[in-house]
Amino acid sequence: MAIKNFAFSPATLKVKVGTTVTWTNQDTDAHTVTSAGSGGPLHSATLATHATYSYTFTKPGTYAYLCTIHPFMTGTVEVT
């Protein structure tokens, strides 16, 4: 997953259970990958340029997330 131009690309990613997804910050600004709402599994540190964050999805479901620094940046991972 790319983080570039203040967006997650692709905005929606479909994966199978057991898949590890890695986000890479390609922007010059810092970003986060954080579950939308409370209790979600995604909680990256602040990602500087070229930094990465990985998470392995072990349960099916729809996982919405955002950048806490720029909350207009949103994305979804659909796990089946």
TIMIVO-336071 format. One record per residue (C-alpha): residue number from 0; residue in one letter; chain; x, y negated, z negated. Coordinates in steps of 0.2 Angstrom, whole numbers, plus 5000, padded with zeros to 4 digits. Example, Ala and Ser with C-alpha at 12.3 -4.5 7.8 and 13.67 -1.06 7.14 Angstrom:
! TIMIVO-336071
<pt><seq>0</seq><type>A</type><mol>A</mol><x>5062</x><y>5022</y><z>4961</z></pt>
<pt><seq>1</seq><type>S</type><mol>A</mol><x>5068</x><y>5005</y><z>4964</z></pt>
This chain:
! TIMIVO-336071
<pt><seq>0</seq><type>M</type><mol>A</mol><x>5000</x><y>5000</y><z>5000</z></pt>
<pt><seq>1</seq><type>A</type><mol>A</mol><x>5007</x><y>4983</y><z>5005</z></pt>
<pt><seq>2</seq><type>I</type><mol>A</mol><x>5004</x><y>4967</y><z>4995</z></pt>
<pt><seq>3</seq><type>K</type><mol>A</mol><x>5007</x><y>4953</y><z>5008</z></pt>
<pt><seq>4</seq><type>N</type><mol>A</mol><x>4999</x><y>4937</y><z>5012</z></pt>
<pt><seq>5</seq><type>F</type><mol>A</mol><x>4990</x><y>4937</y><z>4996</z></pt>
<pt><seq>6</seq><type>A</type><mol>A</mol><x>4980</x><y>4953</y><z>5000</z></pt>
<pt><seq>7</seq><type>F</type><mol>A</mol><x>4981</x><y>4971</y><z>4997</z></pt>
<pt><seq>8</seq><type>S</type><mol>A</mol><x>4983</x><y>4981</y><z>5013</z></pt>
<pt><seq>9</seq><type>P</type><mol>A</mol><x>4973</x><y>4991</y><z>5017</z></pt>
<pt><seq>10</seq><type>A</type><mol>A</mol><x>4959</x><y>4983</y><z>5006</z></pt>
<pt><seq>11</seq><type>T</type><mol>A</mol><x>4951</x><y>5001</y><z>5004</z></pt>
<pt><seq>12</seq><type>L</type><mol>A</mol><x>4962</x><y>5016</y><z>5004</z></pt>
<pt><seq>13</seq><type>K</type><mol>A</mol><x>4954</x><y>5034</y><z>5004</z></pt>
<pt><seq>14</seq><type>V</type><mol>A</mol><x>4965</x><y>5048</y><z>4996</z></pt>
<pt><seq>15</seq><type>K</type><mol>A</mol><x>4963</x><y>5065</y><z>4989</z></pt>
<pt><seq>16</seq><type>V</type><mol>A</mol><x>4964</x><y>5070</y><z>4971</z></pt>
<pt><seq>17</seq><type>G</type><mol>A</mol><x>4983</x><y>5072</y><z>4966</z></pt>
<pt><seq>18</seq><type>T</type><mol>A</mol><x>4989</x><y>5058</y><z>4978</z></pt>
<pt><seq>19</seq><type>T</type><mol>A</mol><x>5002</x><y>5046</y><z>4972</z></pt>
<pt><seq>20</seq><type>V</type><mol>A</mol><x>4999</x><y>5028</y><z>4978</z></pt>
<pt><seq>21</seq><type>T</type><mol>A</mol><x>5013</x><y>5016</y><z>4978</z></pt>
<pt><seq>22</seq><type>W</type><mol>A</mol><x>5010</x><y>4997</y><z>4980</z></pt>
<pt><seq>23</seq><type>T</type><mol>A</mol><x>5025</x><y>4986</y><z>4986</z></pt>
<pt><seq>24</seq><type>N</type><mol>A</mol><x>5025</x><y>4968</y><z>4984</z></pt>
<pt><seq>25</seq><type>Q</type><mol>A</mol><x>5030</x><y>4960</y><z>5001</z></pt>
<pt><seq>26</seq><type>D</type><mol>A</mol><x>5025</x><y>4942</y><z>4995</z></pt>
<pt><seq>27</seq><type>T</type><mol>A</mol><x>5037</x><y>4929</y><z>4988</z></pt>
<pt><seq>28</seq><type>D</type><mol>A</mol><x>5025</x><y>4926</y><z>4974</z></pt>
<pt><seq>29</seq><type>A</type><mol>A</mol><x>5023</x><y>4939</y><z>4959</z></pt>
<pt><seq>30</seq><type>H</type><mol>A</mol><x>5007</x><y>4950</y><z>4959</z></pt>
<pt><seq>31</seq><type>T</type><mol>A</mol><x>4999</x><y>4963</y><z>4948</z></pt>
<pt><seq>32</seq><type>V</type><mol>A</mol><x>4989</x><y>4979</y><z>4951</z></pt>
<pt><seq>33</seq><type>T</type><mol>A</mol><x>4976</x><y>4980</y><z>4938</z></pt>
<pt><seq>34</seq><type>S</type><mol>A</mol><x>4960</x><y>4989</y><z>4936</z></pt>
<pt><seq>35</seq><type>A</type><mol>A</mol><x>4944</x><y>4978</y><z>4938</z></pt>
<pt><seq>36</seq><type>G</type><mol>A</mol><x>4934</x><y>4979</y><z>4922</z></pt>
<pt><seq>37</seq><type>S</type><mol>A</mol><x>4939</x><y>4987</y><z>4906</z></pt>
<pt><seq>38</seq><type>G</type><mol>A</mol><x>4946</x><y>5004</y><z>4903</z></pt>
<pt><seq>39</seq><type>G</type><mol>A</mol><x>4953</x><y>5007</y><z>4921</z></pt>
<pt><seq>40</seq><type>P</type><mol>A</mol><x>4969</x><y>5016</y><z>4923</z></pt>
<pt><seq>41</seq><type>L</type><mol>A</mol><x>4979</x><y>5004</y><z>4934</z></pt>
<pt><seq>42</seq><type>H</type><mol>A</mol><x>4990</x><y>4992</y><z>4924</z></pt>
<pt><seq>43</seq><type>S</type><mol>A</mol><x>5006</x><y>4987</y><z>4933</z></pt>
<pt><seq>44</seq><type>A</type><mol>A</mol><x>5019</x><y>4975</y><z>4926</z></pt>
<pt><seq>45</seq><type>T</type><mol>A</mol><x>5021</x><y>4958</y><z>4935</z></pt>
<pt><seq>46</seq><type>L</type><mol>A</mol><x>5028</x><y>4964</y><z>4952</z></pt>
<pt><seq>47</seq><type>A</type><mol>A</mol><x>5042</x><y>4952</y><z>4959</z></pt>
<pt><seq>48</seq><type>T</type><mol>A</mol><x>5046</x><y>4952</y><z>4977</z></pt>
<pt><seq>49</seq><type>H</type><mol>A</mol><x>5050</x><y>4970</y><z>4983</z></pt>
<pt><seq>50</seq><type>A</type><mol>A</mol><x>5045</x><y>4978</y><z>4967</z></pt>
<pt><seq>51</seq><type>T</type><mol>A</mol><x>5034</x><y>4993</y><z>4967</z></pt>
<pt><seq>52</seq><type>Y</type><mol>A</mol><x>5020</x><y>5001</y><z>4956</z></pt>
<pt><seq>53</seq><type>S</type><mol>A</mol><x>5015</x><y>5019</y><z>4958</z></pt>
<pt><seq>54</seq><type>Y</type><mol>A</mol><x>5000</x><y>5028</y><z>4951</z></pt>
<pt><seq>55</seq><type>T</type><mol>A</mol><x>4994</x><y>5046</y><z>4953</z></pt>
<pt><seq>56</seq><type>F</type><mol>A</mol><x>4975</x><y>5048</y><z>4955</z></pt>
<pt><seq>57</seq><type>T</type><mol>A</mol><x>4970</x><y>5064</y><z>4945</z></pt>
<pt><seq>58</seq><type>K</type><mol>A</mol><x>4951</x><y>5062</y><z>4945</z></pt>
<pt><seq>59</seq><type>P</type><mol>A</mol><x>4939</x><y>5058</y><z>4959</z></pt>
<pt><seq>60</seq><type>G</type><mol>A</mol><x>4930</x><y>5041</y><z>4959</z></pt>
<pt><seq>61</seq><type>T</type><mol>A</mol><x>4931</x><y>5024</y><z>4966</z></pt>
<pt><seq>62</seq><type>Y</type><mol>A</mol><x>4944</x><y>5013</y><z>4958</z></pt>
<pt><seq>63</seq><type>A</type><mol>A</mol><x>4942</x><y>4994</y><z>4960</z></pt>
<pt><seq>64</seq><type>Y</type><mol>A</mol><x>4957</x><y>4983</y><z>4956</z></pt>
<pt><seq>65</seq><type>L</type><mol>A</mol><x>4964</x><y>4966</y><z>4957</z></pt>
<pt><seq>66</seq><type>C</type><mol>A</mol><x>4979</x><y>4955</y><z>4954</z></pt>
<pt><seq>67</seq><type>T</type><mol>A</mol><x>4977</x><y>4946</y><z>4937</z></pt>
<pt><seq>68</seq><type>I</type><mol>A</mol><x>4988</x><y>4931</y><z>4943</z></pt>
<pt><seq>69</seq><type>H</type><mol>A</mol><x>4977</x><y>4929</y><z>4959</z></pt>
<pt><seq>70</seq><type>P</type><mol>A</mol><x>4960</x><y>4937</y><z>4955</z></pt>
<pt><seq>71</seq><type>F</type><mol>A</mol><x>4953</x><y>4933</y><z>4973</z></pt>
<pt><seq>72</seq><type>M</type><mol>A</mol><x>4965</x><y>4948</y><z>4978</z></pt>
<pt><seq>73</seq><type>T</type><mol>A</mol><x>4955</x><y>4964</y><z>4976</z></pt>
<pt><seq>74</seq><type>G</type><mol>A</mol><x>4956</x><y>4981</y><z>4983</z></pt>
<pt><seq>75</seq><type>T</type><mol>A</mol><x>4948</x><y>4999</y><z>4981</z></pt>
<pt><seq>76</seq><type>V</type><mol>A</mol><x>4955</x><y>5016</y><z>4981</z></pt>
<pt><seq>77</seq><type>E</type><mol>A</mol><x>4942</x><y>5030</y><z>4984</z></pt>
<pt><seq>78</seq><type>V</type><mol>A</mol><x>4948</x><y>5047</y><z>4978</z></pt>
<pt><seq>79</seq><type>T</type><mol>A</mol><x>4939</x><y>5063</y><z>4983</z></pt>
